[in-house]
């Protein structure tokens, strides 16, 4: 029996009442990036760092539980204000660990688009936005490596993280 190849990417799509610009700022301004933190854990004392330029990095300390915390973040590959962010996911000395270089870490693409709808039947009225987050594992990963990453629970972790942005961004509104 032939084995089915392991999926190497997943996509999360959310609609917001907030504008594209508000979503972009939620990802790129340290004061607004606090939505990324686990709300059930104490906030870390270390400041969030954002060097918003291609080749620059963003990083923060993620606290999972009393025994587990780590640096995470990314190194920007592409920045299109209010439209798109592409970054290699990880942090030097963090998780995923970028100490060995950028080629062994997933790439995260965040696209911000205008939402269309009439505000009825649960639609977000025009003026809101749709955010699409795609996490892609490195192309050179074999099926076993890809499966190991997926077994870490990265898809569930990203879904939980993105879900935290919904109320934060909608509270900030169309700013």
C-alpha atoms as a printed R data frame, in Angstrom:
    type eleno elety resid chain resno       x      y      z
1   ATOM     1    CA   UNK     A     1   0.000  0.000  0.000
2   ATOM     2    CA   UNK     A     2   1.356  3.441 -0.926
3   ATOM     3    CA   UNK     A     3   1.730  6.021  1.822
4   ATOM     4    CA   UNK     A     4  -0.042  9.342  1.446
5   ATOM     5    CA   UNK     A     5   2.320 12.316  1.518
6   ATOM     6    CA   UNK     A     6   2.092 14.468  4.623
7   ATOM     7    CA   UNK     A     7   0.547 17.912  4.184
8   ATOM     8    CA   UNK     A     8   3.183 20.609  4.437
9   ATOM     9    CA   UNK     A     9   0.974 23.623  5.029
10  ATOM    10    CA   UNK     A    10  -2.259 24.730  6.601
11  ATOM    11    CA   UNK     A    11  -4.346 27.878  6.270
12  ATOM    12    CA   UNK     A    12  -6.465 29.789  8.779
13  ATOM    13    CA   UNK     A    13  -8.935 32.383  7.499
14  ATOM    14    CA   UNK     A    14 -10.836 34.810  9.758
15  ATOM    15    CA   UNK     A    15 -13.176 37.730  9.150
16  ATOM    16    CA   UNK     A    16 -12.991 40.860 11.288
17  ATOM    17    CA   UNK     A    17 -14.985 44.024 11.827
18  ATOM    18    CA   UNK     A    18 -11.582 45.731 12.090
19  ATOM    19    CA   UNK     A    19  -9.867 47.214  9.042
20  ATOM    20    CA   UNK     A    20  -6.862 45.757  7.208
21  ATOM    21    CA   UNK     A    21  -4.753 48.528  8.706
22  ATOM    22    CA   UNK     A    22  -5.837 47.688 12.260
23  ATOM    23    CA   UNK     A    23  -4.982 44.020 11.695
24  ATOM    24    CA   UNK     A    24  -1.609 44.903 10.206
25  ATOM    25    CA   UNK     A    25  -0.813 47.132 13.192
26  ATOM    26    CA   UNK     A    26  -1.880 44.330 15.562
27  ATOM    27    CA   UNK     A    27   0.903 42.219 14.018
28  ATOM    28    CA   UNK     A    28   3.559 44.939 13.747
29  ATOM    29    CA   UNK     A    29   3.274 47.314 16.725
30  ATOM    30    CA   UNK     A    30   4.678 45.988 20.017
31  ATOM    31    CA   UNK     A    31   1.945 47.646 22.106
32  ATOM    32    CA   UNK     A    32  -0.724 45.881 20.025
33  ATOM    33    CA   UNK     A    33   1.039 42.511 19.647
34  ATOM    34    CA   UNK     A    34   0.082 41.524 23.202
35  ATOM    35    CA   UNK     A    35  -2.884 39.563 21.766
36  ATOM    36    CA   UNK     A    36  -0.333 36.850 20.909
37  ATOM    37    CA   UNK     A    37   0.163 36.004 24.613
38  ATOM    38    CA   UNK     A    38  -1.605 33.088 26.300
39  ATOM    39    CA   UNK     A    39  -4.391 34.822 28.299
40  ATOM    40    CA   UNK     A    40  -4.406 32.081 30.948
41  ATOM    41    CA   UNK     A    41  -0.791 32.734 31.959
42  ATOM    42    CA   UNK     A    42   1.073 35.668 33.489
43  ATOM    43    CA   UNK     A    43   2.405 38.217 31.039
44  ATOM    44    CA   UNK     A    44   6.166 38.000 30.577
45  ATOM    45    CA   UNK     A    45   8.244 40.929 31.824
46  ATOM    46    CA   UNK     A    46  10.411 41.052 28.702
47  ATOM    47    CA   UNK     A    47   9.314 43.625 26.130
48  ATOM    48    CA   UNK     A    48   8.016 42.598 22.725
49  ATOM    49    CA   UNK     A    49  10.590 43.449 20.048
50  ATOM    50    CA   UNK     A    50   9.663 44.416 16.475
51  ATOM    51    CA   UNK     A    51  12.238 45.443 13.849
52  ATOM    52    CA   UNK     A    52   9.810 45.988 10.968
53  ATOM    53    CA   UNK     A    53  12.018 45.657  7.900
54  ATOM    54    CA   UNK     A    54  12.913 42.816  5.564
55  ATOM    55    CA   UNK     A    55  15.578 40.861  7.459
56  ATOM    56    CA   UNK     A    56  14.424 42.362 10.763
57  ATOM    57    CA   UNK     A    57  12.925 40.239 13.506
58  ATOM    58    CA   UNK     A    58  10.008 40.289 15.880
59  ATOM    59    CA   UNK     A    59  10.140 38.283 19.096
60  ATOM    60    CA   UNK     A    60   8.322 37.783 22.339
61  ATOM    61    CA   UNK     A    61   8.339 35.340 25.238
62  ATOM    62    CA   UNK     A    62   5.464 32.877 25.043
63  ATOM    63    CA   UNK     A    63   4.302 31.372 28.351
64  ATOM    64    CA   UNK     A    64   2.421 28.102 27.865
65  ATOM    65    CA   UNK     A    65   2.204 26.938 31.483
66  ATOM    66    CA   UNK     A    66   4.201 27.043 34.729
67  ATOM    67    CA   UNK     A    67   6.881 24.757 33.282
68  ATOM    68    CA   UNK     A    68   6.965 25.866 29.647
69  ATOM    69    CA   UNK     A    69   7.960 29.225 28.207
70  ATOM    70    CA   UNK     A    70  10.143 30.147 25.253
71  ATOM    71    CA   UNK     A    71  11.051 32.922 22.852
72  ATOM    72    CA   UNK     A    72   9.188 32.880 19.578
73  ATOM    73    CA   UNK     A    73   8.786 35.305 16.712
74  ATOM    74    CA   UNK     A    74  10.029 35.574 13.179
75  ATOM    75    CA   UNK     A    75  12.376 37.100 10.640
76  ATOM    76    CA   UNK     A    76  10.606 39.188  8.006
77  ATOM    77    CA   UNK     A    77  10.954 38.166  4.352
78  ATOM    78    CA   UNK     A    78   8.285 40.415  2.853
79  ATOM    79    CA   UNK     A    79   6.397 43.443  4.166
80  ATOM    80    CA   UNK     A    80   3.572 45.153  2.284
81  ATOM    81    CA   UNK     A    81   1.942 47.614  4.713
82  ATOM    82    CA   UNK     A    82  -1.737 46.865  5.399
83  ATOM    83    CA   UNK     A    83  -1.621 43.966  2.886
84  ATOM    84    CA   UNK     A    84   0.897 41.219  3.679
85  ATOM    85    CA   UNK     A    85   3.566 39.961  6.068
86  ATOM    86    CA   UNK     A    86   5.792 36.981  5.318
87  ATOM    87    CA   UNK     A    87   8.213 35.749  7.951
88  ATOM    88    CA   UNK     A    88  10.281 32.726  8.823
89  ATOM    89    CA   UNK     A    89   8.748 31.569 12.100
90  ATOM    90    CA   UNK     A    90  11.061 31.192 15.074
91  ATOM    91    CA   UNK     A    91  13.687 32.917 17.187
92  ATOM    92    CA   UNK     A    92  17.389 32.409 17.811
93  ATOM    93    CA   UNK     A    93  17.529 30.352 20.992
94  ATOM    94    CA   UNK     A    94  13.734 30.034 20.938
95  ATOM    95    CA   UNK     A    95  11.066 27.864 19.337
96  ATOM    96    CA   UNK     A    96  11.241 27.130 16.543
97  ATOM    97    CA   UNK     A    97  14.980 27.608 16.992
98  ATOM    98    CA   UNK     A    98  16.574 29.682 14.238
99  ATOM    99    CA   UNK     A    99  20.113 29.206 15.565
100 ATOM   100    CA   UNK     A   100  20.971 26.888 12.669
101 ATOM   101    CA   UNK     A   101  19.568 29.292 10.078
102 ATOM   102    CA   UNK     A   102  16.329 30.213  8.397
103 ATOM   103    CA   UNK     A   103  16.018 27.226  6.059
104 ATOM   104    CA   UNK     A   104  14.780 24.746  8.653
105 ATOM   105    CA   UNK     A   105  11.842 26.755  9.975
106 ATOM   106    CA   UNK     A   106   8.274 27.173  8.731
107 ATOM   107    CA   UNK     A   107   7.291 30.239  6.712
108 ATOM   108    CA   UNK     A   108   4.198 32.156  7.802
109 ATOM   109    CA   UNK     A   109   2.307 34.315  5.306
110 ATOM   110    CA   UNK     A   110  -0.329 36.705  6.657
111 ATOM   111    CA   UNK     A   111  -2.562 38.351  4.045
112 ATOM   112    CA   UNK     A   112  -4.993 41.172  4.865
113 ATOM   113    CA   UNK     A   113  -7.886 41.733  2.436
114 ATOM   114    CA   UNK     A   114 -10.999 43.869  2.476
115 ATOM   115    CA   UNK     A   115 -14.102 41.952  3.521
116 ATOM   116    CA   UNK     A   116 -17.198 42.019  1.401
117 ATOM   117    CA   UNK     A   117 -20.652 41.514  2.794
118 ATOM   118    CA   UNK     A   118 -23.850 43.230  3.710
119 ATOM   119    CA   UNK     A   119 -23.725 42.725  7.470
120 ATOM   120    CA   UNK     A   120 -26.615 40.235  7.395
121 ATOM   121    CA   UNK     A   121 -26.500 36.523  8.146
122 ATOM   122    CA   UNK     A   122 -23.285 36.869 10.145
123 ATOM   123    CA   UNK     A   123 -21.393 38.621  7.332
124 ATOM   124    CA   UNK     A   124 -18.983 41.365  8.250
125 ATOM   125    CA   UNK     A   125 -20.230 44.545  6.634
126 ATOM   126    CA   UNK     A   126 -18.027 46.241  4.059
127 ATOM   127    CA   UNK     A   127 -15.158 48.032  5.765
128 ATOM   128    CA   UNK     A   128 -14.054 44.982  7.723
129 ATOM   129    CA   UNK     A   129 -11.233 42.685  6.712
130 ATOM   130    CA   UNK     A   130 -10.326 39.069  6.094
131 ATOM   131    CA   UNK     A   131  -7.018 37.768  7.402
132 ATOM   132    CA   UNK     A   132  -5.516 34.612  5.910
133 ATOM   133    CA   UNK     A   133  -2.611 32.957  7.741
134 ATOM   134    CA   UNK     A   134  -0.746 30.206  5.877
135 ATOM   135    CA   UNK     A   135   1.974 28.218  7.643
136 ATOM   136    CA   UNK     A   136   4.245 26.296  5.252
137 ATOM   137    CA   UNK     A   137   6.816 23.733  6.355
138 ATOM   138    CA   UNK     A   138  10.207 23.749  4.581
139 ATOM   139    CA   UNK     A   139  10.118 22.077  1.156
140 ATOM   140    CA   UNK     A   140  13.127 19.884  1.934
141 ATOM   141    CA   UNK     A   141  11.395 18.229  4.909
142 ATOM   142    CA   UNK     A   142  10.689 14.574  4.364
143 ATOM   143    CA   UNK     A   143   7.332 13.151  5.395
144 ATOM   144    CA   UNK     A   144   8.728 12.064  8.787
145 ATOM   145    CA   UNK     A   145  10.010 15.587  9.540
146 ATOM   146    CA   UNK     A   146   6.747 17.166  8.407
147 ATOM   147    CA   UNK     A   147   4.721 14.705 10.488
148 ATOM   148    CA   UNK     A   148   6.881 15.438 13.557
149 ATOM   149    CA   UNK     A   149   6.228 19.185 13.223
150 ATOM   150    CA   UNK     A   150   2.501 18.630 12.798
151 ATOM   151    CA   UNK     A   151   2.488 16.240 15.759
152 ATOM   152    CA   UNK     A   152   3.959 19.057 17.886
153 ATOM   153    CA   UNK     A   153   0.523 20.622 17.514
154 ATOM   154    CA   UNK     A   154   1.576 23.677 15.535
155 ATOM   155    CA   UNK     A   155  -1.708 23.887 13.633
156 ATOM   156    CA   UNK     A   156  -3.780 23.865 16.815
157 ATOM   157    CA   UNK     A   157  -1.386 26.340 18.404
158 ATOM   158    CA   UNK     A   158  -1.667 28.737 15.474
159 ATOM   159    CA   UNK     A   159  -5.467 28.374 15.419
160 ATOM   160    CA   UNK     A   160  -5.633 29.200 19.138
161 ATOM   161    CA   UNK     A   161  -3.284 32.155 18.669
162 ATOM   162    CA   UNK     A   162  -5.212 33.587 15.713
163 ATOM   163    CA   UNK     A   163  -8.479 33.153 17.647
164 ATOM   164    CA   UNK     A   164  -7.066 35.485 20.329
165 ATOM   165    CA   UNK     A   165  -6.660 38.212 17.722
166 ATOM   166    CA   UNK     A   166 -10.383 38.285 16.871
167 ATOM   167    CA   UNK     A   167 -11.609 40.058 20.031
168 ATOM   168    CA   UNK     A   168  -8.442 42.166 20.355
169 ATOM   169    CA   UNK     A   169  -8.644 43.505 16.799
170 ATOM   170    CA   UNK     A   170 -12.381 44.037 16.864
171 ATOM   171    CA   UNK     A   171 -12.019 45.965 20.168
172 ATOM   172    CA   UNK     A   172  -9.463 48.208 18.486
173 ATOM   173    CA   UNK     A   173 -12.005 48.609 15.706
174 ATOM   174    CA   UNK     A   174 -11.214 50.358 12.510
175 ATOM   175    CA   UNK     A   175  -8.222 52.307 13.864
